[in-house]
Amino acid sequence: MKVKVVCRKLYDYVQYDLKEIAFPSLLRDPPHIKKPRKLTWHERFLVLLFSNFSSALRDIGPDLRPNDYKKDDGTEGKMEIRVGVQRLRPALQRLYVTTASACRDALKSFLEGYQEGIQQIMEEKEDSSKAQQEGCTDKNST
């Protein structure tokens, strides 16, 4: 093999396999899931720059933006929040119910498959033990 191929395989082993051996993950990602790429140093700098820039804009006081800081008694905001929560409640309940039913169905199907597998293994053990007993009785009778 060429040195380049050997180096690439060694690099892949260290990058993927050795990391998995040293720090095993509990559940592997499905094959269709792609990991997000890492940001470059330039992209990290831009994120940092824009996050600091936006926080600086938020810190501008009422002197420069007087219309955003109108005085009110706060009752309008409370009523809007209450109405928003009342609208969201049925949707959230449906979401929780469908999630719970999907989990319940998945657990039931898993348990059924598990029990079928156990029954098959027990039947195979019984068949093999019967065959061994028949073999032993045949040897004893001769």
Secondary structure, 3 states (H helix, E strand, C coil): CCHHHHHHHHHHHHHHHHHHHHCCCCCCCCCCCCCCCCCCHHHHHHHHHHHHHHHHHHCCCCCCCHHHHCCCCCHHHHHHHHHHHHHHHHHHHHHHHHHHHHHHHHHHHHHHHHHHHHHHHHHHHHHHHHHHHHHHHHHHHC
